[in-house]
Amino acid sequence: MLVPLALTSTQKSIKRLGGKAMEPAAQARLPLSSGGVIHYYMLVKADTREPILFGVAVAMVLVYRV
Protein backbone atom coordinates (compact mmCIF):
# COMPACT_ATOMS: atom_id res chain seq x y z
CA MET A 1 0.00 0.00 0.00
CA LEU A 2 2.65 2.49 0.95
CA VAL A 3 5.05 1.65 -1.87
CA PRO A 4 2.69 2.71 -4.70
CA LEU A 5 1.90 5.94 -2.85
CA ALA A 6 5.58 6.60 -2.24
CA LEU A 7 6.41 5.98 -5.92
CA THR A 8 3.71 8.38 -7.10
CA SER A 9 4.47 11.10 -4.54
CA THR A 10 7.52 12.53 -6.29
CA GLN A 11 7.18 15.82 -8.17
CA LYS A 12 8.02 14.12 -11.48
CA SER A 13 5.28 11.51 -10.96
CA ILE A 14 2.75 14.15 -9.98
CA LYS A 15 3.52 16.14 -13.13
CA ARG A 16 3.30 13.02 -15.30
CA LEU A 17 0.00 11.87 -13.79
CA GLY A 18 -1.43 15.37 -13.47
CA GLY A 19 -2.21 17.08 -10.19
CA LYS A 20 -5.95 16.47 -10.41
CA ALA A 21 -5.43 12.74 -10.99
CA MET A 22 -3.52 12.50 -7.70
CA GLU A 23 -6.25 14.01 -5.52
CA PRO A 24 -8.37 10.84 -5.10
CA ALA A 25 -5.29 8.82 -4.13
CA ALA A 26 -4.22 11.44 -1.63
CA GLN A 27 -7.68 11.65 -0.09
CA ALA A 28 -8.01 7.86 0.15
CA ARG A 29 -4.63 7.41 1.85
CA LEU A 30 -5.86 7.65 5.46
CA PRO A 31 -8.97 5.42 5.26
CA LEU A 32 -7.29 2.77 3.12
CA SER A 33 -4.16 2.48 5.22
CA SER A 34 -6.17 2.49 8.47
CA GLY A 35 -8.48 -0.18 7.08
CA GLY A 36 -5.51 -2.29 6.07
CA VAL A 37 -4.04 -2.12 9.56
CA ILE A 38 -7.38 -3.01 11.17
CA HIS A 39 -7.88 -5.90 8.74
CA TYR A 40 -4.38 -7.23 9.43
CA TYR A 41 -4.95 -6.98 13.20
CA MET A 42 -8.25 -8.86 12.95
CA LEU A 43 -6.66 -11.50 10.71
CA VAL A 44 -3.96 -12.40 13.25
CA LYS A 45 -5.29 -14.46 16.15
CA ALA A 46 -2.42 -15.21 18.52
CA ASP A 47 0.61 -12.92 18.27
CA THR A 48 -0.54 -9.36 17.51
CA ARG A 49 2.88 -7.71 17.84
CA GLU A 50 3.49 -7.59 14.10
CA PRO A 51 0.15 -5.95 13.18
CA ILE A 52 0.68 -3.42 15.98
CA LEU A 53 4.17 -2.60 14.68
CA PHE A 54 2.72 -2.29 11.19
CA GLY A 55 0.09 0.11 12.56
CA VAL A 56 2.76 2.18 14.28
CA ALA A 57 4.76 2.35 11.05
CA VAL A 58 1.71 3.44 9.06
CA ALA A 59 0.85 6.04 11.70
CA MET A 60 4.39 7.42 11.61
CA VAL A 61 4.29 7.74 7.82
CA LEU A 62 0.88 9.44 7.91
CA VAL A 63 2.00 11.85 10.64
CA TYR A 64 5.14 12.63 8.66
CA ARG A 65 3.04 13.36 5.57
CA VAL A 66 0.96 15.91 7.51
Beta strands, then each sheet from edge to edge (+ up, - down):
end
